[in-house]
Amino acid sequence: MDGLPAPVRARVLALASDRLGRLSAELVPASLKAVARFTPAKRAKLGGTALAAALDSDPVFRRGVIERARELHPDLAAALTGGTELPDAAAEDVAALAYLLGSPGWEERVATVATELEQRQATRQGAAHLDTVQRLTEQLEAVRAHGRAELAAAREELAGNAAELTSLRKKVREMGDRAGRAEQAQRAAEVAAAEAQEELEALRTSRAAELRALEERLEVAGRTAGEARQVARDGHKSDQLRLRLLLDALVGAAQGLRRELALPPAEGRPADALTTDYAVTGPTLQGRSDDDPALLDALLAVPTTHLLVDGYNVTKAAYPAVALEAQRSRLLAGLGSLAARTGAEVTVVFDGSDGAVPVKVASPRGVRLVFSRTGETADDVLRRYAANEPQGRPVVVVSSDKEVADGVRRSGARPVPAVALARLLE
């Protein structure tokens, strides 16, 4: 799996995680037992290395993953196996299924998907770079336009000064003509010419200073344009750096949010909703079972198992010669020790009396004790509790009654003979 693109590898690991979550405890490969205890959301992420190794080294587990993939994508699997036209599906799903099935040309499909993903990434980066270059180009054009406007204004001003200078020269010539006709007029013309000359020199000095200022502005505008061109040339590299920093920031923020939004452990269990209709007490946890007491013990070690016990069905099978009160006390003591040792949620149901006052019995810590109501049997109560549990939660019902076993099995619970619990308590 090392050569698979990251999205394709993620699809394959998601299928493997889904398959692992559906395996019973005894079918889980030894290398994945720790991973199987993870929540579905963390199983593929935290156990990805172990899942990938099991897919490569455990053919039984790999076949199970392939079967699950066929269930989820039957049309796609059939098309890949039969070489027919592929249905509409994500490229990552096609490559992942082709890799698992080992269909003809799967390597080319994976390589094609990798190329497509790289092209998508390159397209996104190219679009970002193009936007940056376009923005810098617009800024450069704005600077150039501003410089052109200032240069045009300076030229217009210089043209006006030239016209004014031409007018002054004409006046000087007229004064010279008048000076030739009369000495007084000549002296006056000389004075006027001197004044005009002084004014002209001042005007030249002023216009020279303004011209130098305009030249400096043009030089600044040229440097700005050069810097803009340099920024445009370096834009690709700087954009890549900014994108990388942004990506690192987003990854860090996502990791922080996962830590910040971590949900607290769930409080309460579905069975607690029925305790107000019956009786008392006890915390909750989980388990499963079979005829073998060792297997029952192992199933009760699974987190969040709910163990439902048909009380008199077990006591009459384990110690029938003892009085009912002693039977209850003996069973409750054994269940209290079992709950403390395994941490499983334990509910024991006894048939209630027909009297108006219910039987009062103290239950040990960790055991929920329930008596059926008038007109209701313990079997009915067990079926209610089993049906009230959510789909997917391991529920074990201890009863040798076939009707009870059939009823709870339809609710997704696992029936166990009473003798298995009796042997385990011994």
Secondary structure, DSSP 8 states (H G I E B T S, - for coil): -TTS-HHHHHHHHHHHHHHHHHS-GGGS-GGGHHHHTS-HHHHHHHTHHHHHHHHHH-HHHHHHHHHHHHHH-HHHHHHHHHT----S--HHHHHHHHHHHT-TTHHHHHHHHHHHHHHHHHHHHHHHHHHHHHHHHHHHHHHHHHHHHHHHHHHHHHHHHHHHHHHHHHHHHHHHHHHHH-HHHHHHHHHHHHHHHHHHHHHHHHHHHHHHHHHHHHHHHHHHHHHHHHHHHHHHHHHHHHHHHHHHHHHHHHHHHHHHT--------GGGGGGGGS------------SSHHHHHHHHTSTT-EEEEEHHHHHHHH-TTS-HHHHHHHHHHHHHHHHHHH--EEEEEE---SSSS-------TTEEEEE--TT--HHHHHHHHHHHS-TTS-EEEE---HHHHHHHHHTT-EEE-HHHHHHHH-
